[in-house]
Amino acid sequence: MKSVNQVPVFLFSPVILSAFIACLIWISAAPALALDNQLDFEQVSGLITTISVITAIPTFLLLHAFALKRHKWELELTGYATTDPLTGVLNRRAFLMSIEEEQTRMRRTRAGASILLFDLDFFKRINDQFGHSNGDEVLKTVCEIAHSELRGPFDRIGRWGGEEFVILLHNLTQHQAAHVAERLRLRIQHHDFAHTNGQLDVTASFGVAPMTASCEISSVFDRADEALYIAKAKGRNRVVLLSAE
C-alpha cells in the first residue's frame, strides 16, 4: 500500500461524535483517498471499519456510564425536591400536591378520604434527655411504623414540621380513618424504641378530619389541627375525630 501524502484526514473523537457519525465521515472520505492515490477501496474501507469498531466499544461504555450517572443525579434531585431528608417521607409541598391529586381522583371515583394529623407528645423532653441523635432515630422509626399502616398506592404520609406528621387515607370513611389512627397510636405507644440512657417512652396524639372532593384543603387541615388540639388538651396520647361542618 502506497503512503498517502498531502491528503488531510481528520479523525473525530467518537466521545464527542457518535461512532456511527464518525464512521460515516471516514467512509465518505475513503473513495477520494482511493481515487487520488490508486489504493484499493476495499482495503481502505476495511481499515476504516476496524478503526470505527475499536473506537465505538469504549465510547459506548463511556456514554452508557454517563447516562446511568445522569439518571441517578436526576433521581436524587427529584427526591430532594419531594421528600424530607431525615425521615424520607414526603415534605409539606409534595404532600399538598398529593392532596390535590387525591381530590382530582375523588371527583372521578367519588371515593372518600381522610386526613390524620399527629404529633409526638413532649418530644422536646426526648431531645433534652436522650439527645438529638436519638430524637432523630425516634422520628425515623415512627415514620417507618406509620408507613407500614398505609395501603396501596394512594395513601400518603408527610412530615408537616418538626415532630408533626400528616397522613392521607384514601377511600376510607372518617370512622375507619379514626380506627387506623388508633391502631397506629397503640403501635407507637408499645414500640420498643432504641435508646442509650434509661427508658424511652414515646406516645402520639391524633386529629382526624374527613376530606371531600370539593372542600378547601386549608379547611380540612384546620379541622384536623383543631382535633389534634383537643386531643392534647384532654391529656395527649389519644385520637380525636372531628366530622365535617
GROMACS elastic network, one bead per residue, 0.5 to 0.9 nm:
[ bonds ]
;  ai    aj funct       b0    kb
    1     4     6  0.89818   500
    1    39     6  0.69076   500
    1    40     6  0.83437   500
    2    37     6  0.74887   500
    2    38     6  0.83245   500
    2    39     6  0.73328   500
    3    37     6  0.82695   500
    4     7     6  0.66235   500
    4    33     6  0.78851   500
    4    36     6  0.89800   500
    4    37     6  0.67101   500
    5     8     6  0.83918   500
    5    37     6  0.85570   500
    7    33     6  0.75349   500
    7    36     6  0.89748   500
    9    26     6  0.85059   500
    9    29     6  0.82708   500
   10    26     6  0.84573   500
   11    14     6  0.87685   500
   11    22     6  0.75939   500
   11    25     6  0.87261   500
   11    26     6  0.77418   500
   12    15     6  0.85237   500
   12    16     6  0.75118   500
   12    17     6  0.68005   500
   12    22     6  0.63542   500
   12    25     6  0.88237   500
   13    16     6  0.56488   500
   13    17     6  0.62450   500
   13    18     6  0.82324   500
   13    19     6  0.82568   500
   13    22     6  0.77268   500
   13    55     6  0.83453   500
   14    20     6  0.82876   500
   14    21     6  0.81287   500
   14    22     6  0.64036   500
   14    52     6  0.86807   500
   14    55     6  0.68314   500
   14    56     6  0.68538   500
   14    59     6  0.62876   500
   15    18     6  0.65549   500
   15    19     6  0.79385   500
   15    55     6  0.88559   500
   15    56     6  0.87325   500
   15    58     6  0.88065   500
   15    59     6  0.56141   500
   15    60     6  0.85340   500
   15    62     6  0.78492   500
   15    63     6  0.77472   500
   17    20     6  0.80528   500
   17    21     6  0.63229   500
   17    22     6  0.62976   500
   18    21     6  0.53519   500
   18    22     6  0.62687   500
   18    23     6  0.85236   500
   18    56     6  0.77572   500
   18    59     6  0.78044   500
   18    60     6  0.85748   500
   19    22     6  0.50463   500
   19    23     6  0.59319   500
   19    24     6  0.85873   500
   19    52     6  0.63278   500
   19    53     6  0.78533   500
   19    55     6  0.69977   500
   19    56     6  0.50396   500
   19    57     6  0.86861   500
   19    59     6  0.73998   500
   19    60     6  0.83630   500
   20    23     6  0.50765   500
   20    24     6  0.63265   500
   20    25     6  0.87868   500
   20    52     6  0.79270   500
   20    56     6  0.79644   500
   21    24     6  0.50707   500
   21    25     6  0.63253   500
   21    26     6  0.87361   500
   22    25     6  0.50852   500
   22    26     6  0.62649   500
   22    27     6  0.86124   500
   22    52     6  0.74571   500
   23    26     6  0.51330   500
   23    27     6  0.60435   500
   23    28     6  0.84363   500
   23    48     6  0.73006   500
   23    49     6  0.71792   500
   23    51     6  0.86185   500
   23    52     6  0.57797   500
   23    53     6  0.88414   500
   24    27     6  0.51519   500
   24    28     6  0.59640   500
   24    29     6  0.85901   500
   25    28     6  0.52337   500
   25    29     6  0.64141   500
   25    30     6  0.88469   500
   26    29     6  0.51859   500
   26    30     6  0.62709   500
   26    45     6  0.85585   500
   26    48     6  0.65614   500
   26    49     6  0.87694   500
   26    52     6  0.87318   500
   27    30     6  0.50375   500
   27    31     6  0.75423   500
   27    44     6  0.86325   500
   27    45     6  0.65478   500
   27    48     6  0.69140   500
   27    49     6  0.82261   500
   28    31     6  0.67388   500
   28    32     6  0.80244   500
   29    32     6  0.56230   500
   29    33     6  0.64554   500
   29    34     6  0.88779   500
   30    33     6  0.50863   500
   30    34     6  0.61309   500
   30    35     6  0.85731   500
   30    41     6  0.69042   500
   30    44     6  0.63692   500
   30    45     6  0.65695   500
   30    48     6  0.82167   500
   31    34     6  0.50875   500
   31    35     6  0.60025   500
   31    36     6  0.85064   500
   31    41     6  0.64453   500
   31    44     6  0.85483   500
   31    45     6  0.86946   500
   32    35     6  0.51273   500
   32    36     6  0.60018   500
   32    37     6  0.83554   500
   33    36     6  0.53978   500
   33    37     6  0.60190   500
   33    38     6  0.79630   500
   33    39     6  0.73236   500
   33    41     6  0.82433   500
   33    44     6  0.82867   500
   34    37     6  0.53838   500
   34    38     6  0.53152   500
   34    40     6  0.61069   500
   34    41     6  0.54100   500
   34    44     6  0.73196   500
   35    38     6  0.52866   500
   35    39     6  0.68180   500
   35    40     6  0.87114   500
   35    41     6  0.81940   500
   36    39     6  0.79524   500
   38    41     6  0.86322   500
   39    42     6  0.87082   500
   39    43     6  0.77770   500
   39    44     6  0.74931   500
   40    43     6  0.53390   500
   40    44     6  0.64609   500
   40    45     6  0.86578   500
   41    44     6  0.50788   500
   41    45     6  0.59418   500
   41    46     6  0.84196   500
   42    46     6  0.59455   500
   42    47     6  0.84854   500
   43    46     6  0.50871   500
   43    47     6  0.61472   500
   43    48     6  0.85906   500
   44    47     6  0.51245   500
   44    48     6  0.61703   500
   44    49     6  0.85927   500
   45    48     6  0.50880   500
   45    49     6  0.61040   500
   45    50     6  0.86023   500
   46    49     6  0.50826   500
   46    50     6  0.61809   500
   46    51     6  0.86551   500
   47    50     6  0.51655   500
   47    51     6  0.62670   500
   47    52     6  0.85885   500
   48    51     6  0.51225   500
   48    52     6  0.60612   500
   48    53     6  0.86581   500
   49    53     6  0.61818   500
   49    54     6  0.85846   500
   50    53     6  0.52557   500
   50    54     6  0.61786   500
   50    55     6  0.86552   500
   51    54     6  0.51857   500
   51    55     6  0.61913   500
   51    56     6  0.84268   500
   52    55     6  0.53030   500
   52    56     6  0.58598   500
   52    57     6  0.88159   500
   53    56     6  0.50134   500
   53    57     6  0.64648   500
   54    57     6  0.59944   500
   54    58     6  0.76294   500
   55    58     6  0.60597   500
   55    59     6  0.63108   500
   55    60     6  0.87697   500
   56    59     6  0.50056   500
   56    60     6  0.59587   500
   56    61     6  0.86152   500
   57    60     6  0.52181   500
   57    61     6  0.63864   500
   57    62     6  0.87348   500
   58    61     6  0.50275   500
   58    62     6  0.61067   500
   58    63     6  0.85762   500
   59    62     6  0.50848   500
   59    63     6  0.60951   500
   59    64     6  0.84195   500
   60    63     6  0.51759   500
   60    64     6  0.59510   500
   60    65     6  0.84991   500
   61    64     6  0.50868   500
   61    65     6  0.61045   500
   61    66     6  0.85534   500
   62    65     6  0.51791   500
   62    66     6  0.61705   500
   62    67     6  0.86159   500
   63    66     6  0.50131   500
   63    67     6  0.60854   500
   63    68     6  0.86541   500
   64    67     6  0.50564   500
   64    68     6  0.62724   500
   64    69     6  0.86801   500
   65    68     6  0.51898   500
   65    69     6  0.62475   500
   65    70     6  0.85956   500
   66    69     6  0.51226   500
   66    70     6  0.60478   500
   66    71     6  0.85257   500
   67    70     6  0.50831   500
   67    71     6  0.61134   500
   67    72     6  0.86091   500
   68    71     6  0.50897   500
   68    72     6  0.62268   500
   68    73     6  0.86972   500
   69    72     6  0.50105   500
   69    73     6  0.62237   500
   69    74     6  0.86620   500
   70    73     6  0.50066   500
   70    74     6  0.62032   500
   70    75     6  0.86672   500
   71    74     6  0.50760   500
   71    75     6  0.62606   500
   71    76     6  0.86490   500
   72    75     6  0.51414   500
   72    76     6  0.61919   500
   72    77     6  0.86422   500
   73    76     6  0.50811   500
   73    77     6  0.61320   500
   73    78     6  0.85588   500
   74    77     6  0.51273   500
   74    78     6  0.61353   500
   74    79     6  0.85448   500
   75    78     6  0.50737   500
   75    79     6  0.60874   500
   75    80     6  0.86234   500
   76    80     6  0.61466   500
   76    81     6  0.86331   500
   77    80     6  0.51082   500
   77    81     6  0.62797   500
   77    82     6  0.88629   500
   78    81     6  0.51692   500
   78    82     6  0.64177   500
   78    83     6  0.85205   500
   79    82     6  0.53416   500
   79    83     6  0.56551   500
   79    84     6  0.86306   500
   79    85     6  0.86472   500
   79    88     6  0.86923   500
   80    83     6  0.57754   500
   80    84     6  0.74834   500
   80    85     6  0.69914   500
   81    84     6  0.85772   500
   81    91     6  0.82457   500
   81    93     6  0.88094   500
   81    94     6  0.79982   500
   82    89     6  0.84382   500
   82    90     6  0.57627   500
   82    91     6  0.57566   500
   82    92     6  0.83558   500
   82    93     6  0.72090   500
   82    94     6  0.51439   500
   82    95     6  0.82253   500
   83    86     6  0.87051   500
   83    87     6  0.81154   500
   83    88     6  0.55272   500
   83    89     6  0.53832   500
   83    92     6  0.84982   500
   83    94     6  0.73023   500
   83   158     6  0.80850   500
   83   159     6  0.86159   500
   84    87     6  0.57854   500
   84    88     6  0.51272   500
   84    89     6  0.55705   500
   84    90     6  0.57605   500
   84    92     6  0.84343   500
   84   158     6  0.79359   500
   84   159     6  0.67961   500
   85    88     6  0.56660   500
   85    89     6  0.81248   500
   85    91     6  0.86123   500
   86    89     6  0.83818   500
   86   136     6  0.75254   500
   86   139     6  0.83135   500
   86   140     6  0.71294   500
   87    90     6  0.86457   500
   87   136     6  0.83606   500
   87   137     6  0.88924   500
   87   139     6  0.68216   500
   87   141     6  0.83815   500
   87   143     6  0.66611   500
   87   144     6  0.84470   500
   87   159     6  0.80389   500
   88    91     6  0.85025   500
   88   140     6  0.80677   500
   88   143     6  0.83709   500
   88   158     6  0.87925   500
   88   159     6  0.89717   500
   89   143     6  0.73214   500
   89   147     6  0.86150   500
   89   156     6  0.85776   500
   89   157     6  0.61675   500
   89   158     6  0.51826   500
   89   159     6  0.64414   500
   90    93     6  0.79468   500
   90    94     6  0.57717   500
   90    95     6  0.57093   500
   90   156     6  0.78979   500
   90   157     6  0.63222   500
   90   159     6  0.62541   500
   90   160     6  0.88558   500
   91    94     6  0.54462   500
   91    95     6  0.60821   500
   91    96     6  0.87005   500
   91   157     6  0.88974   500
   91   158     6  0.55153   500
   91   159     6  0.54521   500
   91   160     6  0.69577   500
   91   161     6  0.85586   500
   92    95     6  0.51411   500
   92    96     6  0.62358   500
   92    97     6  0.87172   500
   92   158     6  0.64046   500
   92   159     6  0.62424   500
   92   160     6  0.54784   500
   92   161     6  0.77611   500
   93    96     6  0.52918   500
   93    97     6  0.64273   500
   93    98     6  0.88626   500
   94    97     6  0.50471   500
   94    98     6  0.63449   500
   94    99     6  0.87973   500
   94   158     6  0.80555   500
   95    99     6  0.63522   500
   95   100     6  0.88474   500
   95   156     6  0.74230   500
   95   157     6  0.73791   500
   95   158     6  0.58086   500
   95   159     6  0.83468   500
   95   160     6  0.86556   500
   95   166     6  0.84963   500
   95   167     6  0.88832   500
   95   168     6  0.86720   500
   96   100     6  0.64786   500
   96   101     6  0.87731   500
   96   217     6  0.84152   500
   97   100     6  0.51584   500
   97   101     6  0.63692   500
   97   102     6  0.86754   500
   98   102     6  0.60983   500
   98   103     6  0.86902   500
   98   154     6  0.86370   500
   98   156     6  0.75796   500
   98   168     6  0.86435   500
   99   103     6  0.62735   500
   99   104     6  0.86830   500
   99   156     6  0.88265   500
   99   168     6  0.75611   500
   99   217     6  0.77523   500
  100   103     6  0.51958   500
  100   104     6  0.63504   500
  100   105     6  0.87030   500
  100   217     6  0.82124   500
  101   104     6  0.51310   500
  101   105     6  0.62627   500
  101   106     6  0.86308   500
  102   106     6  0.60225   500
  102   107     6  0.86685   500
  102   113     6  0.83244   500
  102   154     6  0.76834   500
  102   168     6  0.88744   500
  102   170     6  0.77483   500
  102   213     6  0.80074   500
  103   107     6  0.62422   500
  103   108     6  0.87405   500
  103   113     6  0.88195   500
  103   211     6  0.85272   500
  103   212     6  0.72244   500
  103   214     6  0.72779   500
  103   215     6  0.87506   500
  104   107     6  0.53291   500
  104   108     6  0.67434   500
  104   109     6  0.89468   500
  104   213     6  0.70404   500
  105   108     6  0.52089   500
  105   109     6  0.61079   500
  105   110     6  0.78870   500
  105   111     6  0.81542   500
  105   213     6  0.81560   500
  106   109     6  0.50310   500
  106   111     6  0.52605   500
  106   112     6  0.68740   500
  106   113     6  0.82128   500
  106   171     6  0.85696   500
  106   212     6  0.75915   500
  106   213     6  0.53682   500
  106   214     6  0.89460   500
  107   110     6  0.54293   500
  107   111     6  0.79274   500
  107   212     6  0.87748   500
  107   213     6  0.55104   500
  107   214     6  0.78910   500
  108   111     6  0.82984   500
  109   112     6  0.88894   500
  110   171     6  0.89291   500
  110   212     6  0.88080   500
  110   213     6  0.76206   500
  111   170     6  0.77234   500
  111   171     6  0.51275   500
  111   172     6  0.78190   500
  111   212     6  0.85363   500
  111   213     6  0.84880   500
  112   169     6  0.87685   500
  112   170     6  0.66380   500
  112   172     6  0.56450   500
  112   173     6  0.61913   500
  112   174     6  0.84337   500
  112   210     6  0.78405   500
  112   211     6  0.69023   500
  112   212     6  0.64094   500
  112   213     6  0.79492   500
  113   168     6  0.71646   500
  113   169     6  0.55613   500
  113   171     6  0.50311   500
  113   172     6  0.53412   500
  113   173     6  0.65981   500
  113   174     6  0.74990   500
  113   177     6  0.82507   500
  113   210     6  0.60995   500
  113   211     6  0.53068   500
  113   212     6  0.68031   500
  113   213     6  0.86890   500
  114   167     6  0.82432   500
  114   168     6  0.60096   500
  114   169     6  0.52938   500
  114   170     6  0.68717   500
  114   171     6  0.80789   500
  114   172     6  0.67829   500
  114   173     6  0.71327   500
  114   174     6  0.60401   500
  114   177     6  0.63218   500
  114   178     6  0.88917   500
  114   208     6  0.70239   500
  114   209     6  0.57111   500
  114   211     6  0.51136   500
  114   212     6  0.83095   500
  114   220     6  0.86847   500
  115   166     6  0.69922   500
  115   167     6  0.57493   500
  115   169     6  0.64012   500
  115   174     6  0.87615   500
  115   177     6  0.79697   500
  115   207     6  0.81620   500
  115   208     6  0.57731   500
  115   209     6  0.53819   500
  115   210     6  0.61814   500
  115   211     6  0.68699   500
  115   220     6  0.73957   500
  115   221     6  0.75118   500
  115   224     6  0.68104   500
  116   165     6  0.82166   500
  116   166     6  0.54953   500
  116   168     6  0.65112   500
  116   169     6  0.77349   500
  116   177     6  0.76611   500
  116   178     6  0.81485   500
  116   181     6  0.70957   500
  116   206     6  0.66472   500
  116   207     6  0.57962   500
  116   209     6  0.67747   500
  116   210     6  0.88766   500
  116   221     6  0.89922   500
  116   224     6  0.67398   500
  117   160     6  0.84525   500
  117   164     6  0.73158   500
  117   165     6  0.59342   500
  117   167     6  0.65182   500
  117   205     6  0.84138   500
  117   206     6  0.57485   500
  117   207     6  0.51508   500
  117   208     6  0.64372   500
  117   209     6  0.85185   500
  117   221     6  0.79751   500
  117   224     6  0.59444   500
  117   225     6  0.67037   500
  117   227     6  0.85681   500
  117   228     6  0.68095   500
  118   163     6  0.85373   500
  118   164     6  0.57653   500
  118   165     6  0.54340   500
  118   166     6  0.62729   500
  118   167     6  0.83792   500
  118   181     6  0.87659   500
  118   204     6  0.64870   500
  118   205     6  0.54438   500
  118   207     6  0.61974   500
  118   208     6  0.86208   500
  118   224     6  0.89180   500
  118   225     6  0.87266   500
  118   228     6  0.68229   500
  118   239     6  0.88729   500
  119   123     6  0.86632   500
  119   162     6  0.89131   500
  119   163     6  0.58537   500
  119   165     6  0.63468   500
  119   166     6  0.87989   500
  119   203     6  0.86882   500
  119   204     6  0.54982   500
  119   205     6  0.54822   500
  119   206     6  0.67383   500
  119   207     6  0.89313   500
  119   228     6  0.79028   500
  120   123     6  0.57755   500
  120   139     6  0.87150   500
  120   163     6  0.57811   500
  120   164     6  0.66653   500
  120   165     6  0.86896   500
  120   202     6  0.71577   500
  120   203     6  0.59508   500
  120   205     6  0.65360   500
  120   237     6  0.85664   500
  121   124     6  0.85578   500
  121   163     6  0.86814   500
  121   202     6  0.71059   500
  121   203     6  0.56061   500
  121   204     6  0.51923   500
  121   205     6  0.66567   500
  121   232     6  0.83198   500
  121   236     6  0.68110   500
  121   237     6  0.71353   500
  122   125     6  0.55986   500
  122   126     6  0.71175   500
  122   202     6  0.85669   500
  122   203     6  0.85017   500
  122   204     6  0.89383   500
  123   126     6  0.51031   500
  123   127     6  0.65767   500
  123   128     6  0.87198   500
  123   135     6  0.77997   500
  123   163     6  0.69933   500
  123   202     6  0.81539   500
  124   127     6  0.51237   500
  124   128     6  0.60827   500
  124   129     6  0.85089   500
  124   135     6  0.86678   500
  125   129     6  0.58659   500
  125   130     6  0.81374   500
  126   129     6  0.52836   500
  126   130     6  0.56064   500
  126   131     6  0.70757   500
  126   132     6  0.80105   500
  126   134     6  0.79711   500
  126   135     6  0.61603   500
  126   138     6  0.89396   500
  126   200     6  0.76042   500
  126   201     6  0.85879   500
  126   202     6  0.84019   500
  127   130     6  0.54906   500
  127   133     6  0.79644   500
  127   134     6  0.71955   500
  127   135     6  0.52518   500
  127   136     6  0.85297   500
  128   131     6  0.56570   500
  128   132     6  0.74545   500
  128   135     6  0.88924   500
  129   132     6  0.89644   500
  129   197     6  0.79154   500
  130   133     6  0.79894   500
  130   134     6  0.59946   500
  130   135     6  0.70811   500
  130   195     6  0.73853   500
  130   196     6  0.72012   500
  130   197     6  0.61962   500
  130   198     6  0.84292   500
  130   200     6  0.81435   500
  131   134     6  0.55658   500
  131   135     6  0.62812   500
  131   136     6  0.88146   500
  132   136     6  0.60273   500
  132   137     6  0.85599   500
  133   136     6  0.51038   500
  133   137     6  0.64117   500
  133   138     6  0.87890   500
  134   138     6  0.62914   500
  134   139     6  0.87700   500
  134   194     6  0.78962   500
  134   195     6  0.65518   500
  134   196     6  0.80763   500
  135   138     6  0.50645   500
  135   139     6  0.64150   500
  135   140     6  0.88069   500
  136   139     6  0.51076   500
  136   140     6  0.63111   500
  136   141     6  0.86227   500
  137   140     6  0.51231   500
  137   141     6  0.60626   500
  137   142     6  0.85364   500
  137   193     6  0.85782   500
  137   194     6  0.79317   500
  137   195     6  0.89269   500
  138   141     6  0.51055   500
  138   142     6  0.60601   500
  138   143     6  0.85827   500
  138   193     6  0.69235   500
  138   194     6  0.79585   500
  138   202     6  0.82162   500
  139   142     6  0.52203   500
  139   143     6  0.63164   500
  139   144     6  0.87559   500
  139   163     6  0.69856   500
  140   143     6  0.51725   500
  140   144     6  0.63215   500
  140   145     6  0.87944   500
  141   145     6  0.62426   500
  141   146     6  0.85769   500
  141   193     6  0.78210   500
  142   145     6  0.50784   500
  142   146     6  0.60804   500
  142   147     6  0.84468   500
  142   188     6  0.67964   500
  143   147     6  0.58653   500
  143   148     6  0.85212   500
  143   157     6  0.81006   500
  143   158     6  0.87969   500
  143   159     6  0.88224   500
  143   165     6  0.84820   500
  144   147     6  0.50730   500
  144   148     6  0.63084   500
  145   148     6  0.53136   500
  145   149     6  0.69618   500
  145   184     6  0.76123   500
  145   187     6  0.74976   500
  145   188     6  0.73697   500
  146   149     6  0.53575   500
  146   150     6  0.70590   500
  146   157     6  0.77474   500
  146   167     6  0.84728   500
  146   184     6  0.65709   500
  146   187     6  0.88837   500
  146   188     6  0.86267   500
  147   150     6  0.53679   500
  147   151     6  0.87894   500
  147   156     6  0.81990   500
  147   157     6  0.69346   500
  148   151     6  0.81468   500
  149   180     6  0.76576   500
  149   183     6  0.87203   500
  149   184     6  0.73204   500
  150   153     6  0.85657   500
  150   154     6  0.85791   500
  150   155     6  0.56326   500
  150   156     6  0.71506   500
  150   157     6  0.81734   500
  150   167     6  0.86571   500
  150   168     6  0.88768   500
  150   169     6  0.75709   500
  151   154     6  0.73339   500
  151   155     6  0.59119   500
  151   156     6  0.88775   500
  151   169     6  0.81476   500
  151   170     6  0.83140   500
  152   155     6  0.64990   500
  152   170     6  0.88773   500
  153   156     6  0.81206   500
  154   168     6  0.81322   500
  154   169     6  0.76490   500
  154   170     6  0.60184   500
  154   171     6  0.89508   500
  155   167     6  0.73438   500
  155   168     6  0.53948   500
  155   170     6  0.54532   500
  155   171     6  0.89848   500
  156   166     6  0.82584   500
  156   167     6  0.55930   500
  156   169     6  0.69299   500
  156   170     6  0.84256   500
  157   165     6  0.72943   500
  157   166     6  0.57040   500
  157   168     6  0.63569   500
  157   169     6  0.88876   500
  158   165     6  0.57933   500
  158   166     6  0.52913   500
  158   167     6  0.64279   500
  158   168     6  0.86360   500
  159   162     6  0.75777   500
  159   163     6  0.77908   500
  159   164     6  0.63412   500
  159   166     6  0.62778   500
  159   167     6  0.89142   500
  160   163     6  0.79437   500
  160   164     6  0.54038   500
  160   166     6  0.61061   500
  161   164     6  0.53113   500
  161   165     6  0.69125   500
  162   165     6  0.82199   500
  169   172     6  0.64134   500
  169   177     6  0.67962   500
  169   180     6  0.89721   500
  170   173     6  0.89781   500
  172   175     6  0.79961   500
  172   176     6  0.58098   500
  172   177     6  0.60732   500
  172   210     6  0.89490   500
  173   176     6  0.51473   500
  173   177     6  0.61807   500
  173   178     6  0.86511   500
  173   210     6  0.74303   500
  174   178     6  0.61844   500
  174   179     6  0.86711   500
  174   208     6  0.74679   500
  174   209     6  0.67808   500
  174   210     6  0.53736   500
  174   211     6  0.85802   500
  174   241     6  0.76542   500
  174   242     6  0.86877   500
  174   243     6  0.73732   500
  175   179     6  0.62609   500
  175   180     6  0.87463   500
  175   241     6  0.79255   500
  176   179     6  0.50124   500
  176   180     6  0.64034   500
  176   181     6  0.87340   500
  177   180     6  0.50627   500
  177   181     6  0.62712   500
  177   182     6  0.86907   500
  177   208     6  0.72730   500
  177   209     6  0.85990   500
  177   210     6  0.83920   500
  177   241     6  0.89534   500
  178   182     6  0.61944   500
  178   183     6  0.86605   500
  178   206     6  0.87646   500
  178   207     6  0.85558   500
  178   208     6  0.63053   500
  178   209     6  0.87320   500
  178   239     6  0.70170   500
  178   240     6  0.76858   500
  178   241     6  0.64997   500
  179   182     6  0.50734   500
  179   183     6  0.62475   500
  179   184     6  0.86330   500
  179   239     6  0.88950   500
  180   183     6  0.51106   500
  180   184     6  0.61873   500
  180   185     6  0.85530   500
  181   184     6  0.50707   500
  181   185     6  0.60214   500
  181   186     6  0.86690   500
  181   206     6  0.68018   500
  181   207     6  0.85266   500
  181   208     6  0.78574   500
  181   239     6  0.67037   500
  182   186     6  0.62855   500
  182   187     6  0.86524   500
  182   206     6  0.82371   500
  182   238     6  0.75059   500
  182   239     6  0.61970   500
  183   186     6  0.53025   500
  183   187     6  0.63159   500
  183   188     6  0.88131   500
  184   187     6  0.50384   500
  184   188     6  0.62391   500
  184   189     6  0.85878   500
  184   204     6  0.89911   500
  185   188     6  0.53042   500
  185   189     6  0.61959   500
  185   190     6  0.87512   500
  185   203     6  0.70784   500
  185   204     6  0.61311   500
  185   205     6  0.74180   500
  185   206     6  0.77874   500
  185   237     6  0.72139   500
  185   238     6  0.72554   500
  185   239     6  0.78062   500
  186   190     6  0.61132   500
  186   191     6  0.83605   500
  186   203     6  0.82986   500
  186   204     6  0.89294   500
  186   237     6  0.89074   500
  187   190     6  0.53651   500
  187   191     6  0.58642   500
  188   191     6  0.52529   500
  188   192     6  0.86330   500
  188   193     6  0.89836   500
  188   202     6  0.66258   500
  188   203     6  0.60487   500
  188   204     6  0.71807   500
  189   192     6  0.85708   500
  189   201     6  0.72363   500
  189   202     6  0.57692   500
  189   204     6  0.74982   500
  189   237     6  0.81843   500
  190   193     6  0.89354   500
  190   201     6  0.84848   500
  190   202     6  0.82863   500
  190   203     6  0.85872   500
  191   201     6  0.85735   500
  191   202     6  0.80492   500
  192   195     6  0.89712   500
  192   200     6  0.81446   500
  192   201     6  0.82174   500
  193   200     6  0.66567   500
  193   201     6  0.76645   500
  193   202     6  0.79044   500
  194   200     6  0.78545   500
  195   198     6  0.72856   500
  195   199     6  0.75089   500
  195   200     6  0.64504   500
  196   199     6  0.85495   500
  196   200     6  0.87882   500
  197   200     6  0.79786   500
  203   236     6  0.81134   500
  203   237     6  0.55740   500
  203   238     6  0.88353   500
  204   236     6  0.70418   500
  204   238     6  0.71969   500
  204   239     6  0.88572   500
  205   228     6  0.64964   500
  205   229     6  0.87611   500
  205   231     6  0.60188   500
  205   232     6  0.64557   500
  205   236     6  0.53187   500
  205   238     6  0.51129   500
  205   239     6  0.61191   500
  205   240     6  0.83392   500
  206   224     6  0.83615   500
  206   225     6  0.89427   500
  206   227     6  0.73860   500
  206   228     6  0.53039   500
  206   229     6  0.87836   500
  206   231     6  0.66058   500
  206   232     6  0.85298   500
  206   236     6  0.84637   500
  206   237     6  0.76519   500
  206   238     6  0.62254   500
  206   240     6  0.62192   500
  206   241     6  0.83650   500
  207   223     6  0.80544   500
  207   225     6  0.62456   500
  207   226     6  0.71927   500
  207   229     6  0.75880   500
  207   230     6  0.80313   500
  207   231     6  0.69480   500
  207   238     6  0.87238   500
  207   239     6  0.60326   500
  207   240     6  0.51296   500
  207   241     6  0.59950   500
  207   242     6  0.76369   500
  208   223     6  0.77631   500
  208   224     6  0.51085   500
  208   225     6  0.82742   500
  208   227     6  0.63675   500
  208   228     6  0.75391   500
  208   239     6  0.74218   500
  208   240     6  0.61796   500
  208   242     6  0.62400   500
  208   243     6  0.82529   500
  209   220     6  0.63410   500
  209   221     6  0.76453   500
  209   222     6  0.88528   500
  209   223     6  0.58700   500
  209   225     6  0.86781   500
  209   227     6  0.76369   500
  209   240     6  0.89073   500
  209   241     6  0.61021   500
  209   242     6  0.54356   500
  209   243     6  0.59920   500
  209   244     6  0.69216   500
  210   220     6  0.70517   500
  210   223     6  0.86154   500
  210   224     6  0.84125   500
  210   241     6  0.86976   500
  210   242     6  0.78549   500
  210   243     6  0.63408   500
  210   244     6  0.62631   500
  211   214     6  0.84683   500
  211   215     6  0.68077   500
  211   216     6  0.88027   500
  211   217     6  0.80292   500
  211   220     6  0.62058   500
  211   244     6  0.78251   500
  212   215     6  0.54500   500
  212   216     6  0.86551   500
  212   220     6  0.88502   500
  213   216     6  0.88469   500
  214   217     6  0.88535   500
  215   218     6  0.85945   500
  215   219     6  0.72965   500
  215   220     6  0.74534   500
  216   219     6  0.53294   500
  216   220     6  0.67226   500
  217   220     6  0.52583   500
  217   221     6  0.65603   500
  217   222     6  0.87168   500
  218   221     6  0.52431   500
  218   222     6  0.61364   500
  218   223     6  0.87456   500
  219   223     6  0.62619   500
  219   224     6  0.86554   500
  220   223     6  0.52082   500
  220   224     6  0.62541   500
  220   225     6  0.85229   500
  220   244     6  0.81248   500
  221   225     6  0.58359   500
  221   226     6  0.83296   500
  222   225     6  0.50578   500
  222   226     6  0.60520   500
  222   227     6  0.86048   500
  223   226     6  0.50218   500
  223   227     6  0.61926   500
  223   228     6  0.85878   500
  223   241     6  0.89897   500
  223   242     6  0.65609   500
  223   243     6  0.81481   500
  223   244     6  0.77050   500
  223   245     6  0.88711   500
  224   227     6  0.50594   500
  224   228     6  0.61636   500
  224   229     6  0.86365   500
  224   240     6  0.87705   500
  224   241     6  0.78494   500
  224   242     6  0.71252   500
  225   229     6  0.61698   500
  225   230     6  0.86864   500
  226   229     6  0.50422   500
  226   230     6  0.63456   500
  226   231     6  0.87267   500
  226   242     6  0.80197   500
  227   230     6  0.51166   500
  227   231     6  0.62757   500
  227   232     6  0.87932   500
  227   239     6  0.82023   500
  227   240     6  0.53867   500
  227   241     6  0.60935   500
  227   242     6  0.58925   500
  228   231     6  0.50157   500
  228   232     6  0.63554   500
  228   233     6  0.86409   500
  228   236     6  0.88671   500
  228   238     6  0.89996   500
  228   239     6  0.77582   500
  228   240     6  0.66611   500
  228   241     6  0.86166   500
  229   232     6  0.52052   500
  229   233     6  0.61606   500
  229   234     6  0.86687   500
  229   240     6  0.89595   500
  230   234     6  0.61250   500
  230   235     6  0.88327   500
  230   236     6  0.85847   500
  230   240     6  0.70017   500
  231   234     6  0.52493   500
  231   235     6  0.67042   500
  231   236     6  0.53829   500
  231   237     6  0.73874   500
  231   238     6  0.58387   500
  231   239     6  0.62252   500
  231   240     6  0.56709   500
  232   235     6  0.53725   500
  232   237     6  0.75293   500
  232   238     6  0.78784   500
  233   236     6  0.67665   500
  234   237     6  0.89557   500
  234   238     6  0.82200   500
  235   238     6  0.77478   500
  236   239     6  0.84478   500
  242   245     6  0.85001   500
